[in-house]
Amino acid sequence: MAYLADADDSKVKAIYTLLKDDMQEEGSFKLTEEQLQILNEEHHLHITGQSKSYTREEAGQIIKGQRGF
């Protein structure tokens, strides 16, 4: 994970390009019930204002260690 956090956009895009076809195949990407439950809980916290949200720019700064959260 540390590599992706430190990687520049071009490297992340290259990795995405390599994996994109696998992710788009019908039925190849499915979440478990536990993962769906976590997403639903996180969504609820976001919608009700109980969790902090970040813009894409803010998230990039946090990932690169240029800003705290």
C-alpha positions as CSV (number, residue, x, y, z in Angstrom):
1,M,0.0,0.0,0.0
2,A,2.8,2.4,0.7
3,Y,3.9,2.2,-2.9
4,L,0.5,3.4,-4.2
5,A,0.4,6.2,-1.6
6,D,3.8,7.4,-2.8
7,A,3.3,6.8,-6.5
8,D,2.7,9.6,-8.9
9,D,-0.5,9.7,-10.9
10,S,1.1,8.2,-14.1
11,K,2.1,5.1,-12.3
12,V,-1.3,4.7,-10.6
13,K,-3.0,5.1,-14.0
14,A,-0.7,2.5,-15.5
15,I,-1.6,0.0,-12.8
16,Y,-5.3,0.8,-13.3
17,T,-5.0,0.3,-17.1
18,L,-3.5,-3.2,-16.5
19,L,-6.3,-4.2,-14.1
20,K,-9.2,-2.4,-15.9
21,D,-10.2,-5.2,-18.2
22,D,-10.3,-7.7,-15.3
23,M,-12.5,-5.4,-13.3
24,Q,-15.0,-4.8,-16.2
25,E,-15.6,-8.5,-17.0
26,E,-19.1,-9.5,-16.1
27,G,-19.2,-11.0,-12.6
28,S,-15.5,-10.8,-12.0
29,F,-15.7,-8.2,-9.3
30,K,-18.1,-8.9,-6.5
31,L,-18.2,-7.7,-2.9
32,T,-18.8,-10.0,0.0
33,E,-21.8,-9.5,2.3
34,E,-19.3,-8.2,4.9
35,Q,-17.8,-5.6,2.4
36,L,-21.3,-4.5,1.4
37,Q,-22.3,-4.0,5.1
38,I,-19.1,-1.9,5.7
39,L,-19.9,0.2,2.6
40,N,-23.5,0.7,3.7
41,E,-22.4,1.7,7.2
42,E,-19.8,4.2,5.9
43,H,-22.5,5.6,3.5
44,H,-24.9,6.1,6.4
45,L,-22.2,7.9,8.5
46,H,-21.5,10.2,5.5
47,I,-25.1,11.0,4.7
48,T,-25.9,11.7,8.3
49,G,-22.9,13.9,8.8
50,Q,-21.3,11.6,11.4
51,S,-18.1,11.2,9.4
52,K,-15.7,13.6,7.7
53,S,-15.6,13.8,3.9
54,Y,-12.7,15.0,1.8
55,T,-12.4,16.4,-1.7
56,R,-10.2,14.6,-4.2
57,E,-7.6,17.2,-3.7
58,E,-7.7,16.9,0.1
59,A,-7.5,13.2,-0.1
60,G,-4.4,13.5,-2.4
61,Q,-2.7,15.8,0.1
62,I,-3.5,13.4,3.0
63,I,-2.1,10.4,1.0
64,K,1.1,12.3,0.1
65,G,1.5,13.4,3.8
66,Q,1.1,17.0,2.9
67,R,-1.9,17.4,5.2
68,G,-3.4,15.7,8.3
69,F,-6.9,14.5,8.6
